[in-house]
Amino acid sequence: MNITFGLIIPLLGTMLGAAFVFFMKKEMSPVLQKSLLGFSCR
């Protein structure tokens, strides 16, 4: 059970972060958009 939560929590966090960047890309300020996209490129 602990192994399952240890795998699911980072996966959910990654999926939610990617969905935020994908869906909110047009509504974000250009500075915030560049900073978030910079993290995904590294």
mmCIF file of the N, C-alpha and C atoms, coordinates in Angstrom:
data_MODEL
# 
_entry.id   MODEL 
# 
loop_
_atom_site.group_PDB 
_atom_site.id 
_atom_site.type_symbol 
_atom_site.label_atom_id 
_atom_site.label_alt_id 
_atom_site.label_comp_id 
_atom_site.label_asym_id 
_atom_site.label_entity_id 
_atom_site.label_seq_id 
_atom_site.pdbx_PDB_ins_code 
_atom_site.Cartn_x 
_atom_site.Cartn_y 
_atom_site.Cartn_z 
_atom_site.occupancy 
_atom_site.B_iso_or_equiv 
_atom_site.pdbx_formal_charge 
_atom_site.auth_seq_id 
_atom_site.auth_comp_id 
_atom_site.auth_asym_id 
_atom_site.auth_atom_id 
_atom_site.pdbx_PDB_model_num 
ATOM 1   N N  . MET A 1 1  ? 0.824  -1.195 0.000   1.00 0.00 ? 1  MET A N  1 
ATOM 2   C CA . MET A 1 1  ? 0.000  0.000  0.000   1.00 0.00 ? 1  MET A CA 1 
ATOM 3   C C  . MET A 1 1  ? 0.868  1.259  0.000   1.00 0.00 ? 1  MET A C  1 
ATOM 4   N N  . ASN A 1 2  ? 1.935  1.278  0.787   1.00 0.00 ? 2  ASN A N  1 
ATOM 5   C CA . ASN A 1 2  ? 2.812  2.451  0.830   1.00 0.00 ? 2  ASN A CA 1 
ATOM 6   C C  . ASN A 1 2  ? 3.547  2.651  -0.492  1.00 0.00 ? 2  ASN A C  1 
ATOM 7   N N  . ILE A 1 3  ? 3.901  1.546  -1.138  1.00 0.00 ? 3  ILE A N  1 
ATOM 8   C CA . ILE A 1 3  ? 4.584  1.655  -2.431  1.00 0.00 ? 3  ILE A CA 1 
ATOM 9   C C  . ILE A 1 3  ? 3.638  2.264  -3.463  1.00 0.00 ? 3  ILE A C  1 
ATOM 10  N N  . THR A 1 4  ? 2.372  1.886  -3.399  1.00 0.00 ? 4  THR A N  1 
ATOM 11  C CA . THR A 1 4  ? 1.386  2.429  -4.336  1.00 0.00 ? 4  THR A CA 1 
ATOM 12  C C  . THR A 1 4  ? 1.258  3.941  -4.177  1.00 0.00 ? 4  THR A C  1 
ATOM 13  N N  . PHE A 1 5  ? 1.137  4.412  -2.941  1.00 0.00 ? 5  PHE A N  1 
ATOM 14  C CA . PHE A 1 5  ? 1.047  5.854  -2.716  1.00 0.00 ? 5  PHE A CA 1 
ATOM 15  C C  . PHE A 1 5  ? 2.340  6.553  -3.097  1.00 0.00 ? 5  PHE A C  1 
ATOM 16  N N  . GLY A 1 6  ? 3.462  5.906  -2.886  1.00 0.00 ? 6  GLY A N  1 
ATOM 17  C CA . GLY A 1 6  ? 4.749  6.483  -3.259  1.00 0.00 ? 6  GLY A CA 1 
ATOM 18  C C  . GLY A 1 6  ? 4.907  6.655  -4.756  1.00 0.00 ? 6  GLY A C  1 
ATOM 19  N N  . LEU A 1 7  ? 4.225  5.837  -5.541  1.00 0.00 ? 7  LEU A N  1 
ATOM 20  C CA . LEU A 1 7  ? 4.264  5.963  -6.994  1.00 0.00 ? 7  LEU A CA 1 
ATOM 21  C C  . LEU A 1 7  ? 3.173  6.874  -7.536  1.00 0.00 ? 7  LEU A C  1 
ATOM 22  N N  . ILE A 1 8  ? 2.005  6.864  -6.908  1.00 0.00 ? 8  ILE A N  1 
ATOM 23  C CA . ILE A 1 8  ? 0.870  7.623  -7.426  1.00 0.00 ? 8  ILE A CA 1 
ATOM 24  C C  . ILE A 1 8  ? 0.998  9.111  -7.139  1.00 0.00 ? 8  ILE A C  1 
ATOM 25  N N  . ILE A 1 9  ? 1.483  9.500  -5.972  1.00 0.00 ? 9  ILE A N  1 
ATOM 26  C CA . ILE A 1 9  ? 1.545  10.922 -5.611  1.00 0.00 ? 9  ILE A CA 1 
ATOM 27  C C  . ILE A 1 9  ? 2.441  11.717 -6.558  1.00 0.00 ? 9  ILE A C  1 
ATOM 28  N N  . PRO A 1 10 ? 3.667  11.302 -6.865  1.00 0.00 ? 10 PRO A N  1 
ATOM 29  C CA . PRO A 1 10 ? 4.456  12.068 -7.840  1.00 0.00 ? 10 PRO A CA 1 
ATOM 30  C C  . PRO A 1 10 ? 3.854  12.055 -9.237  1.00 0.00 ? 10 PRO A C  1 
ATOM 31  N N  . LEU A 1 11 ? 3.241  10.942 -9.620  1.00 0.00 ? 11 LEU A N  1 
ATOM 32  C CA . LEU A 1 11 ? 2.597  10.858 -10.929 1.00 0.00 ? 11 LEU A CA 1 
ATOM 33  C C  . LEU A 1 11 ? 1.447  11.849 -11.034 1.00 0.00 ? 11 LEU A C  1 
ATOM 34  N N  . LEU A 1 12 ? 0.612  11.927 -10.013 1.00 0.00 ? 12 LEU A N  1 
ATOM 35  C CA . LEU A 1 12 ? -0.500 12.877 -10.022 1.00 0.00 ? 12 LEU A CA 1 
ATOM 36  C C  . LEU A 1 12 ? -0.001 14.315 -10.033 1.00 0.00 ? 12 LEU A C  1 
ATOM 37  N N  . GLY A 1 13 ? 1.043  14.599 -9.272  1.00 0.00 ? 13 GLY A N  1 
ATOM 38  C CA . GLY A 1 13 ? 1.600  15.947 -9.265  1.00 0.00 ? 13 GLY A CA 1 
ATOM 39  C C  . GLY A 1 13 ? 2.135  16.351 -10.624 1.00 0.00 ? 13 GLY A C  1 
ATOM 40  N N  . THR A 1 14 ? 2.800  15.442 -11.281 1.00 0.00 ? 14 THR A N  1 
ATOM 41  C CA . THR A 1 14 ? 3.331  15.722 -12.615 1.00 0.00 ? 14 THR A CA 1 
ATOM 42  C C  . THR A 1 14 ? 2.209  15.927 -13.620 1.00 0.00 ? 14 THR A C  1 
ATOM 43  N N  . MET A 1 15 ? 1.181  15.085 -13.553 1.00 0.00 ? 15 MET A N  1 
ATOM 44  C CA . MET A 1 15 ? 0.063  15.219 -14.473 1.00 0.00 ? 15 MET A CA 1 
ATOM 45  C C  . MET A 1 15 ? -0.700 16.517 -14.254 1.00 0.00 ? 15 MET A C  1 
ATOM 46  N N  . LEU A 1 16 ? -0.909 16.907 -13.007 1.00 0.00 ? 16 LEU A N  1 
ATOM 47  C CA . LEU A 1 16 ? -1.616 18.157 -12.728 1.00 0.00 ? 16 LEU A CA 1 
ATOM 48  C C  . LEU A 1 16 ? -0.805 19.366 -13.174 1.00 0.00 ? 16 LEU A C  1 
ATOM 49  N N  . GLY A 1 17 ? 0.507  19.326 -12.968 1.00 0.00 ? 17 GLY A N  1 
ATOM 50  C CA . GLY A 1 17 ? 1.355  20.427 -13.415 1.00 0.00 ? 17 GLY A CA 1 
ATOM 51  C C  . GLY A 1 17 ? 1.369  20.560 -14.924 1.00 0.00 ? 17 GLY A C  1 
ATOM 52  N N  . ALA A 1 18 ? 1.445  19.448 -15.619 1.00 0.00 ? 18 ALA A N  1 
ATOM 53  C CA . ALA A 1 18 ? 1.435  19.489 -17.078 1.00 0.00 ? 18 ALA A CA 1 
ATOM 54  C C  . ALA A 1 18 ? 0.084  19.969 -17.604 1.00 0.00 ? 18 ALA A C  1 
ATOM 55  N N  . ALA A 1 19 ? -0.995 19.549 -16.964 1.00 0.00 ? 19 ALA A N  1 
ATOM 56  C CA . ALA A 1 19 ? -2.324 20.000 -17.387 1.00 0.00 ? 19 ALA A CA 1 
ATOM 57  C C  . ALA A 1 19 ? -2.485 21.496 -17.143 1.00 0.00 ? 19 ALA A C  1 
ATOM 58  N N  . PHE A 1 20 ? -1.944 22.004 -16.044 1.00 0.00 ? 20 PHE A N  1 
ATOM 59  C CA . PHE A 1 20 ? -2.021 23.438 -15.759 1.00 0.00 ? 20 PHE A CA 1 
ATOM 60  C C  . PHE A 1 20 ? -1.315 24.243 -16.841 1.00 0.00 ? 20 PHE A C  1 
ATOM 61  N N  . VAL A 1 21 ? -0.115 23.837 -17.191 1.00 0.00 ? 21 VAL A N  1 
ATOM 62  C CA . VAL A 1 21 ? 0.631  24.558 -18.227 1.00 0.00 ? 21 VAL A CA 1 
ATOM 63  C C  . VAL A 1 21 ? -0.075 24.444 -19.571 1.00 0.00 ? 21 VAL A C  1 
ATOM 64  N N  . PHE A 1 22 ? -0.600 23.276 -19.888 1.00 0.00 ? 22 PHE A N  1 
ATOM 65  C CA . PHE A 1 22 ? -1.251 23.068 -21.188 1.00 0.00 ? 22 PHE A CA 1 
ATOM 66  C C  . PHE A 1 22 ? -2.532 23.895 -21.319 1.00 0.00 ? 22 PHE A C  1 
ATOM 67  N N  . PHE A 1 23 ? -3.390 23.855 -20.303 1.00 0.00 ? 23 PHE A N  1 
ATOM 68  C CA . PHE A 1 23 ? -4.695 24.518 -20.406 1.00 0.00 ? 23 PHE A CA 1 
ATOM 69  C C  . PHE A 1 23 ? -4.642 26.008 -20.101 1.00 0.00 ? 23 PHE A C  1 
ATOM 70  N N  . MET A 1 24 ? -3.712 26.445 -19.284 1.00 0.00 ? 24 MET A N  1 
ATOM 71  C CA . MET A 1 24 ? -3.668 27.852 -18.885 1.00 0.00 ? 24 MET A CA 1 
ATOM 72  C C  . MET A 1 24 ? -2.648 28.649 -19.698 1.00 0.00 ? 24 MET A C  1 
ATOM 73  N N  . LYS A 1 25 ? -2.079 28.048 -20.713 1.00 0.00 ? 25 LYS A N  1 
ATOM 74  C CA . LYS A 1 25 ? -0.994 28.696 -21.464 1.00 0.00 ? 25 LYS A CA 1 
ATOM 75  C C  . LYS A 1 25 ? -1.438 30.013 -22.088 1.00 0.00 ? 25 LYS A C  1 
ATOM 76  N N  . LYS A 1 26 ? -2.644 30.081 -22.608 1.00 0.00 ? 26 LYS A N  1 
ATOM 77  C CA . LYS A 1 26 ? -3.112 31.299 -23.273 1.00 0.00 ? 26 LYS A CA 1 
ATOM 78  C C  . LYS A 1 26 ? -3.501 32.388 -22.284 1.00 0.00 ? 26 LYS A C  1 
ATOM 79  N N  . GLU A 1 27 ? -3.796 32.038 -21.046 1.00 0.00 ? 27 GLU A N  1 
ATOM 80  C CA . GLU A 1 27 ? -4.280 33.005 -20.069 1.00 0.00 ? 27 GLU A CA 1 
ATOM 81  C C  . GLU A 1 27 ? -3.196 33.494 -19.120 1.00 0.00 ? 27 GLU A C  1 
ATOM 82  N N  . MET A 1 28 ? -2.021 32.916 -19.165 1.00 0.00 ? 28 MET A N  1 
ATOM 83  C CA . MET A 1 28 ? -0.947 33.311 -18.257 1.00 0.00 ? 28 MET A CA 1 
ATOM 84  C C  . MET A 1 28 ? -0.208 34.521 -18.796 1.00 0.00 ? 28 MET A C  1 
ATOM 85  N N  . SER A 1 29 ? 0.411  35.244 -17.880 1.00 0.00 ? 29 SER A N  1 
ATOM 86  C CA . SER A 1 29 ? 1.254  36.351 -18.310 1.00 0.00 ? 29 SER A CA 1 
ATOM 87  C C  . SER A 1 29 ? 2.489  35.786 -19.006 1.00 0.00 ? 29 SER A C  1 
ATOM 88  N N  . PRO A 1 30 ? 3.079  36.533 -19.931 1.00 0.00 ? 30 PRO A N  1 
ATOM 89  C CA . PRO A 1 30 ? 4.242  36.012 -20.662 1.00 0.00 ? 30 PRO A CA 1 
ATOM 90  C C  . PRO A 1 30 ? 5.424  35.658 -19.757 1.00 0.00 ? 30 PRO A C  1 
ATOM 91  N N  . VAL A 1 31 ? 5.612  36.398 -18.671 1.00 0.00 ? 31 VAL A N  1 
ATOM 92  C CA . VAL A 1 31 ? 6.733  36.107 -17.765 1.00 0.00 ? 31 VAL A CA 1 
ATOM 93  C C  . VAL A 1 31 ? 6.522  34.776 -17.062 1.00 0.00 ? 31 VAL A C  1 
ATOM 94  N N  . LEU A 1 32 ? 5.313  34.548 -16.560 1.00 0.00 ? 32 LEU A N  1 
ATOM 95  C CA . LEU A 1 32 ? 5.011  33.276 -15.897 1.00 0.00 ? 32 LEU A CA 1 
ATOM 96  C C  . LEU A 1 32 ? 5.083  32.119 -16.880 1.00 0.00 ? 32 LEU A C  1 
ATOM 97  N N  . GLN A 1 33 ? 4.598  32.339 -18.087 1.00 0.00 ? 33 GLN A N  1 
ATOM 98  C CA . GLN A 1 33 ? 4.629  31.292 -19.112 1.00 0.00 ? 33 GLN A CA 1 
ATOM 99  C C  . GLN A 1 33 ? 6.069  30.908 -19.450 1.00 0.00 ? 33 GLN A C  1 
ATOM 100 N N  . LYS A 1 34 ? 6.949  31.884 -19.625 1.00 0.00 ? 34 LYS A N  1 
ATOM 101 C CA . LYS A 1 34 ? 8.348  31.583 -19.942 1.00 0.00 ? 34 LYS A CA 1 
ATOM 102 C C  . LYS A 1 34 ? 9.033  30.868 -18.794 1.00 0.00 ? 34 LYS A C  1 
ATOM 103 N N  . SER A 1 35 ? 8.723  31.257 -17.564 1.00 0.00 ? 35 SER A N  1 
ATOM 104 C CA . SER A 1 35 ? 9.378  30.604 -16.426 1.00 0.00 ? 35 SER A CA 1 
ATOM 105 C C  . SER A 1 35 ? 8.933  29.151 -16.296 1.00 0.00 ? 35 SER A C  1 
ATOM 106 N N  . LEU A 1 36 ? 7.625  28.875 -16.491 1.00 0.00 ? 36 LEU A N  1 
ATOM 107 C CA . LEU A 1 36 ? 7.144  27.496 -16.394 1.00 0.00 ? 36 LEU A CA 1 
ATOM 108 C C  . LEU A 1 36 ? 7.669  26.649 -17.552 1.00 0.00 ? 36 LEU A C  1 
ATOM 109 N N  . LEU A 1 37 ? 7.699  27.200 -18.735 1.00 0.00 ? 37 LEU A N  1 
ATOM 110 C CA . LEU A 1 37 ? 8.217  26.443 -19.875 1.00 0.00 ? 37 LEU A CA 1 
ATOM 111 C C  . LEU A 1 37 ? 9.722  26.231 -19.768 1.00 0.00 ? 37 LEU A C  1 
ATOM 112 N N  . GLY A 1 38 ? 10.412 27.141 -19.119 1.00 0.00 ? 38 GLY A N  1 
ATOM 113 C CA . GLY A 1 38 ? 11.841 26.969 -18.890 1.00 0.00 ? 38 GLY A CA 1 
ATOM 114 C C  . GLY A 1 38 ? 12.121 25.787 -17.980 1.00 0.00 ? 38 GLY A C  1 
ATOM 115 N N  . PHE A 1 39 ? 11.266 25.581 -16.979 1.00 0.00 ? 39 PHE A N  1 
ATOM 116 C CA . PHE A 1 39 ? 11.453 24.428 -16.102 1.00 0.00 ? 39 PHE A CA 1 
ATOM 117 C C  . PHE A 1 39 ? 11.223 23.123 -16.835 1.00 0.00 ? 39 PHE A C  1 
ATOM 118 N N  . SER A 1 40 ? 10.287 23.106 -17.779 1.00 0.00 ? 40 SER A N  1 
ATOM 119 C CA . SER A 1 40 ? 10.003 21.862 -18.492 1.00 0.00 ? 40 SER A CA 1 
ATOM 120 C C  . SER A 1 40 ? 11.076 21.542 -19.520 1.00 0.00 ? 40 SER A C  1 
ATOM 121 N N  . CYS A 1 41 ? 11.856 22.535 -19.947 1.00 0.00 ? 41 CYS A N  1 
ATOM 122 C CA . CYS A 1 41 ? 12.883 22.297 -20.956 1.00 0.00 ? 41 CYS A CA 1 
ATOM 123 C C  . CYS A 1 41 ? 14.188 21.815 -20.349 1.00 0.00 ? 41 CYS A C  1 
ATOM 124 N N  . ARG A 1 42 ? 14.386 22.003 -19.065 1.00 0.00 ? 42 ARG A N  1 
ATOM 125 C CA . ARG A 1 42 ? 15.669 21.642 -18.440 1.00 0.00 ? 42 ARG A CA 1 
ATOM 126 C C  . ARG A 1 42 ? 15.773 20.218 -18.109 1.00 0.00 ? 42 ARG A C  1 
# 
